[in-house]
Amino acid sequence: KLINQVVLIDYTIIILGGNIMAEIGKNVIENLTTAMYENAYTVYREYIQNSADSIDKAIAAGIVNEKDAIIDINIEYNKRRITINDNAMGIPSEMFVKKLTDIADSQKDRTKEKGFRGIGRLAGVGYCDTLIFKSSYKGENVESVIEWDGKKLRDVLADTTQHPSASDFVDDITYSYQNEANMDEHYFEVIMEGVIPESDDLLDKVAVIEYLESVAPIPFATFFIYKSKIYEFCRNNNLKIDEYTIQVNGNQLFKPYKTKIYDGTSGSTKVVDEIKDVEFKEFYASDGRRLAWMWFGISKFEQQIKPMNKMRGIRLRKENIQIGDENTLGASPKFFKEPRENCYFVGEIYAVDSELIPNARRDYFKTNATTKEFEVEVRKVLYNELYKTYHYANQVKKAFQSQTDYERKAVEYDKKVSEAGFVDERDKEKAKKDLETAKEKAEKSVRTIELREQDANENTTLNRVFNEIKESYRPEISNTVISVDSVKQEEKNKKEDKKYLTQNLSKYNKREQKLISKVYSILQAILPKDMADMVVAKIQEELSK
């Protein structure tokens, strides 16, 4: 028989034509609920993006001011209840039931709105016993309510003897009614009653906040001083970052970017690096369309940024909602040579072209010609420029470190000579050899620094990196300077014929001094240098008392 129409809805194909009509089974509901998302926290993202779209419409219609619009999340662990409420448009009563029961039939504009498939509203039903939607539309005196029976949904899906069609299944697990409401009220509310034990994570307020701080379309934290520079770049380039007031249990959320980068050791507050500036890049299609833009932090790129530093890595966003997670770009060979490279940076890429369309899971974009072009342009920066930047930083750091290492060793050597600080002649010869090696490296590093400075003069980003590193390695000591006291001590040592450390232990005879010196030599032979020096110094101090 003839088939004259095919309708494709993400996971389901409906074939219509002639006398043939394929029926959609119950499992499509499972695909769009419990099996749709790998991460349960995605429930929050789905409802937030729907609220954000409604807020945009409400602001455009003059129903709410931008500063008064809010998405309010309340988590009640003891009651096992989650509520997500916004004060935006609401839904007219005559449209409410159809809108909340139709599946994958959204009328939203996918080129402008954040949620557009008509499946996100089902995200919560698989994680609770009852999913309730409430809404009131301005000018109407009714509150429309629909309840989804999550417990019955799971029971039917698990029962292999029941095979209802998707539409009959939805009718069987939903119940709608109306309450009285104030005509001036306008809101939409999602209530997840009886969150199931397997989804306890959804009731963990701290974990939810941490997730939303990364994913949600919220402002930068006030302590991130470069936010004003990012906003200024947007103003100057006719760009906009969608930001909404979102709060969890009364606490407003902000992206937790910071300028200081910590070492990552448990309980440690040691700062290992710091963002000193931000750089911007724009990505354009071959026809001149702006595909995306990005900002990233400029630092000394001392090391890979550890996980304790929230918002590490270059993140991908659309309408300021994160696409995937911190590993989305880093794990792809399209963008970085190695996954670890992304962890040297902090920053965001904002996709702006309407054809960069998030896929159903919102972990990347749908494959199309624009996505391919986006990948080519972004790769030029991430795979090439950023790779070059942190390797460049490493070369510059090593060169300056060679300079400071030599200066430190020179001062240390001179000090030991002046204070008779060597254990014996072998110790002195070893120190002298180490000093000569350090001097050779320092001399070679001079040329390296000259070449890297030339690179910096030709590239704005490298110039900032070079100057930050240069400033941090500014010498504080000089091997050409020996204090007056040291000179006097050296003259005194010569008069007293002192050459080595144990000769300062005057209360011991020469035989005892020689024995102590031998102990010092053994310690130097079996322990790392820093530890050996520390132990020898401590013994020397105790024996001098």
N, C-alpha and C positions, 0 to 999 in steps of 0.2 A: 504493500500500500504506500501511497505517496506521503512523504514527510515534508511539510511546508514551512516549518518554523522551529528554530532551536533557541532556547533562552538559557544563557549561562550565568549562574549565580555562584561565584566562587567555588564551592565544593559540590554543587548540585547541577545536574543537567535535566531540564524539563523538555520533553519532545512533544510537540503538538502537531497534529496534521491528519487528514483523512479520518479514519476511524480509530487512529492510534492516539492514546494519551498516557504517557508514562506517569506513574504515581510516585510522589516523593514520600519515602518512608521515614519512620521516627528517628533513624540514625543521623539524619541531617541536622536534627536539633542538637544531638550530642556533639556533632562536629562544630557547631556554632556556639556551644556552651562549655561543657567540661573538657572537651578535647581541643578547644581553640587556642588556648594559651598555655605556654610552658610555665609561666610565672603567675602565681595567684594575685600578686600585687597589681597586675595589669588591670584588674577590676577598677581600681582607683583611677588609673589613667583614662580608661574608657569613659567613665562617668564625668570626669573632669573635662575632657575634650568636648563632650556634648554640652556641658554647662557653659564652657567658654564660647562655643558657637552661639548659644542662646543669649549670652551677655552681649556679644558683638551686635546682634540684632536689636536687643533692647536699647543699647546705647544709640544706635542709628535711628531708632524710632522715637527717641527722647523719653523712653519709659523709665530709664535709670541713668544716673550720672556715672561716669567712669570711676570716680573716686568712691562711690557708694556701692558699686557692684561687688559682690562677694560670693565665693564658693566656700561653704562651711561644712567641714567634715567632723563628725562626732563619733568616737569609738568608745563603746561601753563594754568592757571586757566581762564584767560580772553578769550583765544581761545578754551577752553574746549578740550584740546589736551594733550595726554600723548605719549611720545616717549621712547622706550627702545631699546638701541643699544649696540651691542658688536662688537669687532674687531677680531673675531675668524675665524672659518673655512669658514663660509658662506655655501651655498648649490649650487652644480653644476646646471647649467641651465636646463639640460635635466631631472633632478630629481625634480626640484623645484615644479612644479604644482602638481605632484602626491604626493609628500611628504606633501604638505600643504593642500591637499584636502582629502587624505585618512584619515579615522577615526579609531582610535583604532587599527592601523596596524603598529605600530612602530617597526623598526628593531633594536632598541637599546638593549644592554645587561642589563637586569634588575639586574644582580649581580654586575655591575660595575658603571652604569650610574644613574644619579639622576632622570631624566625624562625618562620613558620607555613605557608608555601606548599609547602615540600618541593621547591624548585627551587634554593635557594642553594648546596646541596652540589655542584651541577654547575658552579659559577662558574669553577673553576680548570681544568677539562678542556680548554678551548679555548686555554689559554696555555702548555701544557706537553706533553711527549711522553707522560708517564705520570702519572696522578693516582692516588694510593694513599691509602686510608683504613684505619687500624688502630684497634682498640679492644679493651679488656679490661674486663670487668664484675666488680665485687667479688664474691668467692665462687666465681668460675669459674677454672679453671686453663688457659684457652685465650686466645690472642690471635686475634681474627678479622681477616682482611685481605681487601680487595677492590681490584683494580686496574682503572682505566679507561685504555684505550689512546687517548690524545689524538691521536697521529699518525694512527692508523687512522681515527679519527672525522673528522679534517679531510680525509683522502684520500677517504673515501666521500661526504662532503658535497660535495666538489669534482667528483666523478665523476657526470656527468649520465646515465650509462648504468645506474647502480645505484639501485634504488628499493625498498629494504627497508622494512618497517613499522617504526614507532618501537620496538616491543617487540623485534622480531628484531634491530634495530640495536643496542639496548642489550645484548642477550644476546651479540652478536658481539664487542663491544668491552670486555666486562667479564670478569674472572677472579677467583674467590674461593678462599681456602684458610685454614687455621688453623695457628698455631704454639703451642708450649707457653708458659705464662705463670704468674706467681706469683698465687695465689688472692687475695692482699690488694691486688693492683694494680687501679687503676681509672683509666682515661684514654681519651681519644679523640685521634687524631693524623691530621693531613692532611699528605701529602707531595706536593709538585709537583716531579717529577723532569724534568730536561731542559727548563727554561723556554726557550721559543722566542726567537730573536733579536729578533723583532718586539715582544716583551714585555720588553725589557731594563729598562724602567722599574720593573718589579716587583722587580728585583734591586738597585735603587738605594736603599740603606739610608737615606740622608738624606732622600730624597723620600718614602719610605714612612713614616718617622717623622713628617714634617711633615703628611702626609695623615691619619695615625691620631691625631695630637694634636688635630686638628680634629673628626674623625668619631667616634672610639671612645668608649665609655662609661668614662671614666677620671676620676680626681680632679683638682681644681684644683692648679696648681703651688703650692708652699709660699710662694713670694714674692708671691703674689696675696693681699694682706692682707685683702681683703673676703670671702674664702671663708668665714671664720667667721661673718660676718653672714648670708651666704646659707644656711649650714647651720642657723643659729639660726632664720631665717624658716621653713625647712622643718620644724624640730621644733615650732615654735609653731603651725603650720598643718596638722599631720598629713600632711606631704609627705615623699617620699623621692627622692633622686637615686641611681639605680643606678650604682655605681662598682665597677670590677674592677681587679685588679692585672694589667696587661698589659705585657710587656716585649719589646723587639726586640734580639736579640743581647746580652741581659743588661742592657739599659738600660730601667728602668721609665719608662713614659710618663705625662705629666701635661698637662692643658690649659694652654697657655702664655699665660694671661692675665697682663698686667702693669698696674701703675698708671700708669707713665709712657708718654706718647705721643710718638713721635719724628717728625721732620720729613720723613723718607722719602728724603732725598738720599743717593745712594750713598756709603757710607763715613762718613756723618755720624752723630753721636750727640747731636745737638741735640734737647733736649726742648722741644716746642711746647705741650704741654698735659699735664694729669695728672688721673686719676680720683681725686676727693676723697671720694666716697661712692657707695653703690648705692641704687637705689629699686626697689620691687616693685609689681607689678600682678597682679591675678587676673581670670580671665575665666570667666563663668558662663553657662549656658544659661538659657532662659526658665523651665524647670522647677526651677531651682536647682542643677543639677548643675555641678560644677566642670569646666570644659573644659580649662583650661591656666593656667599662671602664668608670670611672667617677672621677671627682674631686668635692670636696665641701669645703666650707670655715669653718675654726675654729674660733669661737668667744666665748663670754661668754653666748650667747643665752639668752640675757636679756628678750626678749619678742618676740611675733610674729612680723615679719618684715612687716611694713605697705606698702600699694600699691605705695606710692610715691617713694619708693626705687625700681628703675627699675631693672629687672632681678632677683627679689626675687623668691625663690622656686627652687627645683631641676627640671631642664628642660631636656626633651628628644630630642636627635638629631640623624640624620642619614646623613652622608656626610656633617655634620655641618649645615644642614638645620633643623630648629626646627620641631618636630613632635607634632602637637596639640598646646597647649599653656601652661601657667604657672600652670594650674589646671589639666593637663592631668594625671600626676602621683598622685597628692594630692587628687584628687576626686575619685580615684580608691581604694576600700578596699583591692585590691590585694597588694598594696604597703604601705599604711599608715593606722594606726588604725582609725585616724580621719583626715578629710581634712585639718584642721588647722595646723597639724603637719608639713606639707611641707613648711609652711610659716615661720618656724624657721630657715630655711637653705637657702643657696645660692650655686648653683652648676649646673653641667651638666652631663648627661649620654650620651656617644657617642656609638651608636650601630654600630658594625663593621662587624658582620657576614653577608654574602651575603644572607642568608635565612631570615634575619630580613627585610622584604619587606614592605615599607609603603603602606597603603591601598590607594584607589583612592582619598579620601579626604585628605590624609596625616595627619589624626588626631590620628592615631595609626598604628600598624602593622597588616598585614594579619595574620589570624589565621592559624598556622601550628605547627609542633612539636618543631621547634626551638624557636618560640615565647613563647610557653608554658615553655620551659626550661629556657628561658631568664627571664620570670616572676618569676619562682621559685628562681633563683639565686639572682635577684635584690631584691626580697622581704626579703631575709636574711639580707641584709644591711639596706634597708629603714625601713622595718616593725620592725626589731629587733634592729640593731646597732644604727641607727640614733634616734630611739625612746628612747633607753637607754641613748644616749648621752645627749639629751637636758633635760631629767628628772634628770640625774646625775648632770648636771650643775645647775639645780634648787636646788637640795639638798645641793650642795656645797655653793651656794650663800646664802641660808638661814642660813647655819651654820656660815659662816663668818659674815653675817649681824647681827646675834645674838651677836657676839663678839664686833663688832663696836657699836651696839646699847647700850650695857652695858657700854662700855668705855665712850660714849657720855653722857649717863645719869649720870654716876659717876662724871664726871668732872662738869656737870651742877649742880648736887646736892651740891658738895663741894663748888662750886663758890657761890651758893645762901646762903649756910651756912656762908661762910666767909664775904659776903657782905650784910647780913641781907636782902636777896632777896625774902623770902617767904611772901605771903600775910598775913597768919595767921598760927596757929598751925595745923589746918586741912589741909591746903595746904602743909605744911611740911610733915605731916604724909602720905599724899597721894603720894608725891614724893618719900618718903622713901620706901613705899610699892612697887611702880613701879620699883624702883631700885633693890629691893630684887627679884622681879619677873624676871627682866632682867638678874640678876646675875645667877639665876637658869637656865635660857635658855642658857646663855653663857657657864655655866659649862657642860650642856648636849651636847652642840655643839662641845666641845673639842673631845669627843668620835666620833661624826659623822665625824669630819674632819680627825681624825686618820684613820677611816675605808675607807673614800673616797680616802685618799692619798694612802692607800694600793691598792685600785682598780686602781688608776692612775699608780702605779708602774708596773702593769701587762698589761696595755693597752696604746699604743702610743697615740691614739686619746684622751682618757680620761686624760692622763698625760698633754697634751697640754691645754686642757680645764681647768684642775685643776690649773695649774700654772698661766694661764691668770687671772682666778678669784682671786686667792690668791694675785697676784700682785696688782690687782685693789682694794682689800680690805685691803691693807697693812695699819696698824694703823698709823694715823698721830697724835693721841692724846693718852694720857695715864692717867688713873684714879689715878695713884700713884703720879702724878706730880701736885703740886699746886704752882703757882708762888709766889715769895717772896713778891710781892705787895699784893697778896691775903692774905698771912699769916699776914702781917702787918695790913691789913684792918680788919681781924678777931680779932686780939688783940685789935685794936682800938674799934671795936664794943662791945667787952666784957667790956671794961672800961666804955663805954658810955651806957652799958646795952641795946644795940640794938639787936633785934631778927628778926624783920619783916620789910617788905618793906616800909610801910608808916611811920615808925619811922625815915626814912631819910628825910622826909618832915618837916624839923625843923621849918619852918615859920607857920606851922599849930599846933594848940593845940591838946592835946590828944583826945578830943572829936571829933574834925574834922578828925584827923588821923583814928579814929575808924570808922567813917562814910565812909571815902574813902576806907578803908579796906573792908567794907561790900559791897561797889560797885564792888570792884575787885573780891570778892567772887561770886557775882551774875554773873559777866561776865564769870568767870571760869565755872560756872554751866551751862550756856546756850550756850556757844560757843565752837567749837572744840578747843583743847588744843593750837595748833599753833596760831590760830587766837586770842584766849583769851590772850596768852602771848604777842602777838604783840600789842593788844589794851591796855593792862595794861601798857606795857613798854612806849607806846606813851603818855598815860595819865600821868604816873609818870614823864616823861621827861618834859611835859608841866607844871605840878604843881611844878617842881623843879626850874623853871626859876624865 
